[in-house]
Amino acid sequence: MPTPIRRIGMLTSGGDAPGLNAVIRAVVKTAEFEYGWKVVGIEDGFEGLLTPPKIRNLDSTAVRGILSRGGTILGTTNKGHFRTIEIDGKQQRDPAPYRELAQNMRRLGIDALVIIGGEGSQGIASELAKYGVRAVGVPKTIDNDLYGSDRTFGFDTALTVATEAIDRLHTTAASHDRVMVLEVMGRDAGWIALHSGIGGGADIILIPEIPFSMDAVASKVMTRDFQGSNFSIIVCSEGAVEQGGQQFYQESTGTLGGVGQHVAREVVTRTGKDTRVVVLGHLQRGGEPTPYDRILATRFGAAAVRELAEGRYGEVVVLRGGLITTITMVECAGKVKNVPADDEMVRTARGMGIAFGDESLDDVVPEALAEIQVDHPEASTQGDDTAED
């Protein structure tokens, strides 16, 4: 018979997201008030359960005032010692840190874990089950790309930041007859770009799921000029790819990003339009979570504790059809929820004249503009708007 749960541990893993502290608060308060359990906070993700462990006791007093706070009071890391390694061409996991984590849990008297993280973290949690670790997962990604959940907390906050940025870019774009390119997060899925592009009234949306052609992008810009709209707003996911190409990485850091600069350079070359770039980057991760994200995160945290109490281990709490339910960790581990090419929101955007860069040139280029494919060295692709007189 399994050991009764009296003390649970909780950790946050992967990139930070608005709403993490709301989950932590909900787990602590539900465990304490509904079940009388003790809660241990594990610092710096899974690494905090390796020797020497980094833990601290959490109670309702310790989580007071954190509902609206961004980031995570526990700290977070990426996969660290738990990342997969390539051996003979195959991705494999080193069993040593998994065994050490399980042993340290027993020594510390931690009966089960709540693991707050994305698809990679849930994959680690699934592997830990082989070593006797009882766990429930809470999905975390601002990209909204975790398989099996309609929404993840943090997405609404990131969407709000991106949409407000588009609103602000509209005014300067219209004032200067410019093309403004906004690069938002989204490695493999374009949900942020798609939602903010529609919500902010973008003219072109570029996402990883729909490879784009620069000819089609430039043609959309010039078509708008021809029709009397002398400015354009382009929103692109950081993981967007040109047809036949690959994702862009920054030379200085080796991290994903740079597609916005590429699109801007090509727009200048092909249209002569003054073009500027804004990269939101980690601005989308920081700051206070929106009310929606606070509520969803709270529901997830409370549900995770209930799952442990009911003995349903190896599950991830998700949102489906407005209700909190669960799927198995194995089911969502390593999977990404992509934007379907025929998604209703994609169809809505296309029906409103928003381009995705995959359009036929015959459909978007007026005959009078068909010859405009020349360099215009006087045009600009600056990344900011300083010192303009």
C-alpha positions as CSV (number, residue, x, y, z in Angstrom):
1,M,0.0,0.0,0.0
2,P,1.4,3.4,-1.0
3,T,2.7,5.6,1.8
4,P,0.1,8.3,2.8
5,I,1.0,11.8,1.7
6,R,1.9,14.1,4.5
7,R,4.6,16.3,2.9
8,I,4.8,17.4,-0.7
9,G,7.5,19.2,-2.7
10,M,7.0,21.7,-5.4
11,L,9.4,23.1,-8.1
12,T,9.3,25.4,-11.1
13,S,11.3,24.4,-14.1
14,G,12.2,26.0,-17.5
15,G,11.6,29.6,-18.5
16,D,9.7,31.8,-16.1
17,A,6.1,32.8,-16.9
18,P,3.6,35.2,-15.4
19,G,1.4,33.2,-13.0
20,L,4.1,30.9,-11.5
21,N,3.7,32.5,-8.1
22,A,0.0,32.1,-8.3
23,V,0.4,28.4,-8.8
24,I,2.8,28.2,-5.9
25,R,0.3,30.0,-3.7
26,A,-2.6,27.8,-4.7
27,V,-0.6,24.6,-4.0
28,V,0.5,25.8,-0.6
29,K,-2.9,27.0,0.5
30,T,-4.9,24.0,-0.8
31,A,-2.4,21.5,0.7
32,E,-2.5,23.3,4.0
33,F,-6.2,24.2,4.4
34,E,-7.9,21.3,2.6
35,Y,-5.6,18.4,3.5
36,G,-3.3,19.4,6.3
37,W,-0.1,18.7,4.4
38,K,3.2,20.3,4.7
39,V,4.8,21.9,1.6
40,V,8.4,22.2,0.7
41,G,9.6,24.6,-1.9
42,I,12.5,23.3,-4.1
43,E,14.7,26.0,-5.4
44,D,16.2,26.2,-8.9
45,G,14.1,23.5,-10.5
46,F,15.0,19.8,-10.5
47,E,18.6,20.8,-9.6
48,G,17.4,21.7,-6.1
49,L,16.9,18.1,-5.3
50,L,20.4,17.1,-6.1
51,T,23.1,17.0,-3.4
52,P,23.1,19.3,-1.5
53,P,19.4,19.9,-1.7
54,K,18.0,23.5,-1.8
55,I,14.7,23.5,-0.1
56,R,12.6,25.7,2.2
57,N,9.3,25.2,4.0
58,L,6.3,27.0,2.7
59,D,3.1,27.9,4.4
60,S,0.3,30.3,3.9
61,T,2.3,33.1,5.5
62,A,5.3,32.4,3.2
63,V,3.1,32.9,0.1
64,R,1.3,36.0,1.3
65,G,1.3,38.8,-1.3
66,I,2.7,36.8,-4.2
67,L,-0.5,36.3,-6.3
68,S,0.3,39.3,-8.5
69,R,4.0,39.0,-8.5
70,G,5.8,38.0,-11.7
71,G,8.6,35.4,-11.9
72,T,8.9,32.6,-9.4
73,I,9.9,32.9,-5.7
74,L,11.5,29.4,-6.0
75,G,13.8,30.3,-8.9
76,T,14.0,28.1,-12.0
77,T,16.5,26.5,-14.3
78,N,16.4,24.7,-17.6
79,K,17.0,20.9,-17.8
80,G,20.5,21.0,-16.3
81,H,21.7,17.5,-15.2
82,F,18.4,16.1,-16.5
83,R,18.7,17.0,-20.1
84,T,18.9,14.3,-22.7
85,I,22.3,13.5,-24.2
86,E,23.0,12.0,-27.6
87,I,24.7,8.6,-27.6
88,D,25.3,6.7,-30.8
89,G,22.8,9.0,-32.6
90,K,20.0,8.4,-30.0
91,Q,18.7,10.8,-27.3
92,Q,19.2,9.2,-24.0
93,R,18.9,10.2,-20.3
94,D,21.7,9.7,-17.7
95,P,20.0,7.7,-14.9
96,A,22.4,9.0,-12.2
97,P,20.6,12.3,-11.4
98,Y,17.2,10.6,-11.5
99,R,18.3,8.1,-8.9
100,E,19.9,10.8,-6.8
101,L,16.8,12.9,-6.9
102,A,14.6,10.0,-5.8
103,Q,16.9,9.1,-2.9
104,N,17.1,12.7,-1.7
105,M,13.3,12.9,-1.7
106,R,13.1,9.8,0.6
107,R,15.8,11.2,2.9
108,L,13.9,14.5,3.1
109,G,10.5,12.9,3.7
110,I,9.0,14.3,0.6
111,D,6.1,12.0,-0.4
112,A,5.2,13.5,-3.8
113,L,6.0,16.4,-6.2
114,V,4.1,19.1,-8.0
115,I,6.1,19.9,-11.1
116,I,5.4,23.2,-12.8
117,G,6.9,23.3,-16.2
118,G,6.6,22.9,-20.0
119,E,6.7,19.8,-22.2
120,G,10.4,19.2,-21.4
121,S,9.8,19.3,-17.6
122,Q,6.9,16.9,-17.9
123,G,9.1,14.6,-19.8
124,I,11.6,14.6,-16.9
125,A,8.7,14.1,-14.5
126,S,7.5,11.1,-16.5
127,E,11.0,9.5,-16.4
128,L,11.1,10.1,-12.6
129,A,8.1,7.8,-12.2
130,K,10.4,4.9,-13.1
131,Y,12.3,5.6,-9.9
132,G,9.3,5.6,-7.7
133,V,8.6,9.4,-7.6
134,R,5.0,10.3,-7.3
135,A,4.2,13.5,-9.2
136,V,1.6,15.7,-10.8
137,G,2.4,18.2,-13.5
138,V,1.2,21.8,-14.0
139,P,1.7,23.1,-17.6
140,K,3.7,26.3,-18.0
141,T,4.5,28.1,-21.2
142,I,3.8,31.6,-22.4
143,D,3.8,30.2,-26.0
144,N,0.6,28.3,-25.3
145,D,2.1,25.3,-27.1
146,L,1.7,22.5,-24.6
147,Y,-0.1,19.6,-26.1
148,G,-3.4,18.7,-24.6
149,S,-4.3,22.1,-23.0
150,D,-6.5,24.8,-24.6
151,R,-4.6,27.4,-22.6
152,T,-1.6,27.7,-20.4
153,F,-1.0,30.5,-17.9
154,G,1.3,33.2,-19.0
155,F,0.0,33.3,-22.5
156,D,-2.6,35.9,-21.8
157,T,-0.1,38.2,-20.2
158,A,2.4,37.7,-23.1
159,L,-0.5,38.3,-25.6
160,T,-1.5,41.5,-23.7
161,V,2.1,42.9,-23.9
162,A,2.4,42.1,-27.6
163,T,-1.0,43.6,-28.5
164,E,-0.2,46.8,-26.6
165,A,3.1,47.0,-28.5
166,I,1.3,46.7,-31.8
167,D,-1.1,49.4,-30.8
168,R,1.8,51.7,-30.0
169,L,3.6,50.9,-33.2
170,H,0.6,51.7,-35.3
171,T,0.8,55.4,-34.4
172,T,4.4,55.8,-35.3
173,A,4.1,53.7,-38.4
174,A,1.2,55.8,-39.6
175,S,3.0,59.1,-38.8
176,H,6.1,58.2,-40.8
177,D,4.7,56.0,-43.6
178,R,6.8,53.2,-42.2
179,V,6.8,49.4,-42.1
180,M,7.1,48.3,-38.4
181,V,8.3,44.7,-37.8
182,L,7.5,43.3,-34.3
183,E,9.3,40.0,-33.4
184,V,7.5,38.1,-30.6
185,M,8.2,34.8,-28.8
186,G,7.2,31.5,-30.4
187,R,9.9,29.0,-31.1
188,D,7.8,26.2,-32.8
189,A,4.2,27.6,-32.5
190,G,2.9,30.9,-33.6
191,W,0.0,31.4,-31.1
192,I,1.3,34.7,-29.7
193,A,1.9,36.2,-33.1
194,L,-1.4,35.0,-34.4
195,H,-3.5,36.2,-31.5
196,S,-1.7,39.6,-31.1
197,G,-1.6,40.1,-34.8
198,I,-5.4,39.8,-35.0
199,G,-6.0,41.7,-31.8
200,G,-3.7,44.5,-32.8
201,G,-4.7,44.8,-36.4
202,A,-1.5,43.7,-38.0
203,D,-1.3,43.5,-41.8
204,I,1.1,40.5,-42.0
205,I,1.6,37.7,-39.6
206,L,4.5,35.3,-39.9
207,I,4.5,32.0,-37.9
208,P,6.6,28.9,-37.8
209,E,3.7,26.7,-39.1
210,I,3.4,28.6,-42.4
211,P,6.8,29.2,-44.1
212,F,6.8,32.6,-45.8
213,S,8.1,34.1,-49.1
214,M,9.7,37.5,-49.0
215,D,8.2,38.2,-52.4
216,A,4.8,37.8,-50.9
217,V,5.6,39.9,-47.9
218,A,7.0,42.7,-50.0
219,S,4.1,42.5,-52.4
220,K,1.6,42.9,-49.5
221,V,3.4,46.0,-48.3
222,M,3.4,47.5,-51.8
223,T,-0.2,46.6,-52.4
224,R,-1.2,48.5,-49.3
225,D,0.8,51.5,-50.6
226,F,-1.0,51.2,-54.0
227,Q,-4.3,51.2,-52.2
228,G,-3.5,54.3,-50.2
229,S,-2.3,52.7,-46.9
230,N,1.3,53.9,-46.8
231,F,2.3,52.0,-43.6
232,S,2.3,48.3,-42.6
233,I,2.6,46.3,-39.4
234,I,4.3,42.9,-39.6
235,V,4.2,40.6,-36.6
236,C,6.5,37.6,-36.7
237,S,7.2,34.7,-34.3
238,E,10.9,34.3,-33.4
239,G,10.7,30.8,-34.9
240,A,9.2,31.8,-38.3
241,V,11.0,30.5,-41.3
242,E,11.3,31.6,-44.9
243,Q,10.3,29.0,-47.5
244,G,13.2,26.6,-48.0
245,G,15.2,28.1,-45.1
246,Q,15.8,27.5,-41.4
247,Q,15.2,29.4,-38.2
248,F,17.4,32.4,-37.4
249,Y,19.8,32.4,-34.5
250,Q,21.7,35.4,-33.1
251,E,25.5,35.2,-33.8
252,S,26.4,36.9,-30.5
253,T,24.5,34.5,-28.2
254,G,23.5,31.5,-30.3
255,T,19.9,31.9,-29.2
256,L,16.9,31.9,-31.4
257,G,16.0,35.3,-32.9
258,G,16.8,37.6,-35.8
259,V,14.0,36.8,-38.2
260,G,12.6,40.4,-37.6
261,Q,15.9,41.9,-38.8
262,H,15.9,39.6,-41.8
263,V,12.4,40.5,-42.8
264,A,13.1,44.3,-42.3
265,R,16.2,44.2,-44.5
266,E,14.4,42.3,-47.2
267,V,11.4,44.7,-47.1
268,V,13.7,47.7,-47.5
269,T,15.6,46.0,-50.4
270,R,12.4,45.1,-52.2
271,T,10.1,48.1,-51.5
272,G,12.3,51.0,-50.5
273,K,10.0,51.6,-47.5
274,D,11.5,53.0,-44.3
275,T,11.4,50.0,-42.0
276,R,12.0,49.6,-38.2
277,V,12.3,46.5,-36.0
278,V,11.2,46.0,-32.4
279,V,12.0,42.7,-30.6
280,L,9.9,42.2,-27.5
281,G,11.9,39.3,-26.2
282,H,11.7,38.8,-22.4
283,L,9.4,41.7,-21.9
284,Q,6.7,39.2,-22.6
285,R,7.8,37.0,-19.7
286,G,8.1,39.6,-17.0
287,G,5.8,41.7,-14.9
288,E,2.5,41.1,-13.3
289,P,0.2,38.4,-14.7
290,T,-3.2,39.4,-16.0
291,P,-6.3,38.5,-14.0
292,Y,-7.0,35.7,-16.4
293,D,-3.5,34.2,-15.9
294,R,-3.8,34.5,-12.1
295,I,-7.1,32.7,-12.1
296,L,-6.0,29.9,-14.4
297,A,-2.8,29.4,-12.5
298,T,-4.7,29.2,-9.2
299,R,-7.1,26.6,-10.7
300,F,-4.2,24.6,-11.9
301,G,-2.4,24.7,-8.6
302,A,-5.4,23.7,-6.6
303,A,-6.3,20.9,-9.0
304,A,-2.7,19.5,-8.8
305,V,-3.1,19.0,-5.1
306,R,-6.4,17.3,-5.5
307,E,-4.9,14.9,-8.0
308,L,-2.2,13.9,-5.5
309,A,-4.8,13.5,-2.8
310,E,-6.9,11.2,-5.0
311,G,-3.8,9.1,-5.9
312,R,-3.7,10.0,-9.6
313,Y,0.0,10.3,-10.2
314,G,1.8,10.8,-13.5
315,E,-0.9,13.2,-14.7
316,V,-0.8,16.8,-15.9
317,V,-3.6,19.2,-15.2
318,V,-4.9,20.9,-18.3
319,L,-7.7,23.2,-19.5
320,R,-10.2,21.7,-22.0
321,G,-13.5,23.2,-22.9
322,G,-13.3,25.6,-20.0
323,L,-12.9,22.8,-17.5
324,I,-9.8,21.6,-15.6
325,T,-9.0,17.9,-16.3
326,T,-5.9,15.8,-16.8
327,I,-3.8,14.0,-19.4
328,T,-0.9,11.7,-18.7
329,M,2.7,13.1,-18.6
330,V,3.7,10.6,-21.3
331,E,0.9,11.9,-23.5
332,C,2.2,15.5,-23.5
333,A,5.9,15.0,-22.9
334,G,8.0,16.3,-25.9
335,K,4.9,17.3,-27.9
336,V,4.1,20.8,-29.2
337,K,0.6,22.1,-29.9
338,N,1.1,23.9,-33.2
339,V,-1.2,26.3,-35.0
340,P,-3.0,24.3,-37.7
341,A,-2.7,25.8,-41.1
342,D,-6.5,25.8,-41.5
343,D,-7.1,27.0,-37.9
344,E,-10.3,29.0,-37.6
345,M,-8.2,32.1,-36.5
346,V,-6.0,31.7,-39.5
347,R,-9.0,31.6,-41.7
348,T,-10.5,34.6,-39.9
349,A,-7.3,36.6,-40.5
350,R,-7.0,35.7,-44.2
351,G,-10.7,36.6,-44.6
352,M,-9.9,40.1,-43.3
353,G,-7.0,40.6,-45.7
354,I,-4.1,39.7,-43.3
355,A,-1.3,38.1,-45.1
356,F,0.8,35.1,-43.9
357,G,3.5,35.4,-46.5
358,D,2.4,32.3,-48.5
359,E,0.1,34.0,-50.8
360,S,0.3,33.7,-54.6
361,L,1.8,36.9,-56.1
362,D,-1.0,37.0,-58.7
363,D,-3.4,37.5,-55.8
364,V,-1.7,40.3,-54.0
365,V,0.4,42.3,-56.5
366,P,-1.3,45.0,-58.6
367,E,0.0,45.0,-62.1
368,A,1.2,48.5,-61.7
369,L,3.6,47.3,-59.0
370,A,4.9,44.2,-60.6
371,E,8.2,45.7,-61.6
372,I,9.1,47.1,-58.1
373,Q,11.9,44.8,-57.0
374,V,14.8,47.3,-56.7
375,D,17.3,48.4,-54.0
376,H,16.6,51.7,-52.2
377,P,19.7,52.6,-50.3
378,E,18.1,55.6,-48.7
379,A,15.7,53.5,-46.7
380,S,16.3,52.5,-43.1
381,T,16.1,49.3,-41.0
382,Q,17.0,50.9,-37.7
383,G,15.9,49.1,-34.6
384,D,14.9,52.2,-32.7
385,D,13.4,55.7,-33.2
386,T,16.0,57.9,-31.5
387,A,17.0,61.4,-32.6
388,E,14.7,62.1,-35.5
389,D,14.3,65.8,-36.5
